[in-house]
Every structure is written in structure tokens, then in C-alpha cells.
Amino acid sequence: MELIWFALASYGMTQILCYGKFFDAVRPDYYLFHCSMCMGFWVGGFLFGINGLTELFSFDYNLTNFLICGWSSSAISYAMCSIFNDNGFQISVNSHGGN
């Protein structure tokens, strides 16, 4: 269950930081702040850093867990951003009239 909470928190926080209108005025124009994979890594590191302050997930504080949280958050954020957008599921329909 901890992994599910971690995944939801990392995806949500990455979405808000990269694409949220609230941060448009202060978001730097660097690639990091517009890439869900890049920002996802640092969000995972941040969540790892504060995991002692929450009861949703708890990881031992060590370098290996920091990296695993960053990598997991990056992968989760990238995958979820590839599947969902502001209008729900991103569905591609082949518009070529062939068989």
C-alpha cells in the first residue's frame, strides 16, 4: 500500500510542479521544470526526504533508497503523464482509412 501512496503522491506533485497554472508565473524556463521524467526524480527524492513526517510511506534513510525513490517517481510520473492529460486518457485513433 505504501508504494501506491508514493506513486500517487509523486505523480500528483510532479503534475502540479510541471503543468499547474498556479506555478506559471514563477516556474523557470528550464527543461527540468517542464519534463515529468526529470522533475519526477527530484519529487521522489523530496518525498523520500520527508517520509519520516508522514504515515503514508516510510523508507529507511540511505542513499540507495533515495535513488530508488527518485527513479521510481521518475518512471511513474513519465508513464502516468503519457497515459493521462487534462482531458483524461490520451487515446490515439488511427485516422488512415485502410484495413
N, C-alpha and C positions, 0 to 999 in steps of 0.2 A: 504494500500500500504506500510505503514511503516513496518508492520510485514513481508512482502515479502522481503523487502530490508534487514531487520535484519536477516532473515533466510538465505538469500544468503550470506551475509557478514560473519555470524557466521560459516556456513558450509565451505566456501572458506578459511577463516582464519584457521579453525581447520585442514582442509586438508593440508594446507601448513605447519603448525607447526608440525603436527604428521608425515606426509608422504613425504613432499617435499625434494627432493635431495639437495636443497640449504642449508638446515639445518643439513644434515647428519653429518658433521664434528663437529658441536657444540651442537647437541641435546644430552642431558644427557640420560643415560641408565635407567632412572626411568620409572616406569609404567605409570605415569601421561603423559609423553611425547610420549607415544605410544598407548594411549587409546582415541578414539574420544569422548567417553562419558565424561571422566574426563577432558580432555583438553577443550571440548566444554563448560563446565560450566564456566571455567575461561575466555574463549574467550567471553562468554556472559557478564560476569562481566566487562571485559575490554571495550567491546562495549558500555555497559551501562555508564561506566565512561567517555567515550569520546563523548557521544551522543550530548553534547552541542556544539561540534566542527563541527558537520555535519548537513546537512539539510535533510538527508535521513530518519532519525528517531529521535524522541525526546520523552524522558520519564522523568517524574519528578524524581528528585534525592531523593530517600528514600530507606530504607533497603528492603522494600517489593518489589519494582521494581527491585532492584539489584538481589534479589533471583529469581524472576520470569524470568528475562533476563537470568540468569545463567541456571536455569532449562530448559527453552525453548531452549536455544542454545545447551545444552547437548542432549536433546531429538532429536532436528533437526539434529544435527551432527551425532548422532548414527544411526538414521533412514536413512539418506542420504548415509552414509558410508556402510550401509547394502544393499542398493539398487544399488549403483554405485561403480565401481572401475576404474582403469586406462584404462580398455578396454570397458567401457560403462556399460550397465546394467549387473548385476550379475544374470545370468539365470541358474538355476539348471535343468538339464534334468534327469529324472529317466531312468537309463540305464538298469533296470531289464526288461527282455523280457516278463513279464507276461501281463495279461489282464488289 
